[in-house]
Amino acid sequence: MNAADLIRRKRDGGRLDDAEIEALIARYARGEVPDYQMSAMAMAIVFRGLDTEELAAWTRAMLDSGDRLSWDFGPIVDKHSTGGVGDKTSLVLAPVCASLGLHLPMISGRGLGHTGGTLDKLESIPGYDVSLSASTLRRLVRERGMVICGQTGDIVPADKRLYALRDVTGTVESIPLIASSIMSKKLAEGLDGLVLDVKVGSGAFMRTLDQARELGRTMVSLGEAMGVPTRVVLSSMDQPLGRAVGNALEVREAALTLQGQGPADLVELVVVLAAEMLVLGGVATTVEEGAAAARRSLSDGSAWEKWLLAVSAQGGNRRALEDLTQLPTAAHRRDVVAESGGIVTAFETREVGLAAVMLGAGRTRIGESIDPAVGLEVWAEIGDAVHAGDRLFTVHYTDVDELDAACDRLSAAVSIGPSATPAPLILDRI
């Protein structure tokens, strides 16, 4: 197999056969195909795509590059999001579902492009360990009902490398690459059921409903073909989810949500996703029954206690969740205010995420360190009335180098006009 020949063929609109894809991915996982060649292949796929057979072969090859988890207990159910701005859903959803009898081996990722990463958020909790061996992962899922961690070195190692590469090479927005990345990781978990939260809108990789439905149907087809019942919820990312954007800030908001003090949109999304997961796991017979159970878990403290136990089991300092002042805190604040009065009509949510990256909450190159304390709070939603001088955001910052540019980006990301009708959070289900 000659990687350059395969890159040229895909660049020119040709197709790759199963054996070529298997060899390419296997050699990449072993380090025999360098990042610069896989980056070129990823860009060729962005422009030329993969057909149905190529995508299935690509996903299987990613899956076969490492080990798969197996279980002698259950039900084993998980959720994955395609990524958004302020999306701390997993931090709330996992303990809700674990408190109701599901087992979740939630293998998560780091920030990708303008979106935040679950692992980056969790690492803002002092002591929290996202790097677990497969044996530790299995033990904690059995004992605690849940784990949120990164890929072990033995689980889909090809995707672990490619995921980081795509983040910094402009090759994130590709349905085949997104679908194969998500599904290879999730299928390796040995699941009884999978729920996918596909984000749609100005802060999502899928900007339109048609794109999101295509991605959703693609992933459902891959899951069902591999014997894993898969459901998709399409949710709006036309404005940040909740109020917090940034790692420690989002952990703080998740902790408050688990104590019954969360923003309405985050609670709604958690309940909708939990209901689907509980039905797939056989804990609830209908989504209405599942939704009621999820709300009880949030209100009676059982999800909060499950979260504290799970964080402690992974080395995290539970006192930092019980006393949120112990989480990383930025030294400085600055408000971004409305320049005119009216109704908030739209957010360019991707720009909000990129502003957080500029502040140091995300990465622009592989291996770059992030500042867990920085980020922003969002004080307006689409449909809100604002006056000139009202605050739209509070920026939490440490390093001032990019502060003015980040604030200008935030100011330009909000449109104010005479009227607006907010769209629903849940747009469709597949």
PyMOL commands that set and color helices and strands:
alter all, ss='L'
color gray80, all
select helices_A, chain A and resi 3-11+18-29+35-48+52-64+89-99+118-122+134-144+157-167+175-187+209-225+247-258+264-280+287-299+302-313+319-322+324-326+349-361+403-412
alter helices_A, ss='H'
color red, helices_A
select strands_A, chain A and resi 77-81+104-107+146-149+193-200+230-236+244-245+332-337+342-347+375-378+385-386+391-397+414-417+426-429
alter strands_A, ss='S'
color yellow, strands_A
deselect
rebuild
show_as cartoon
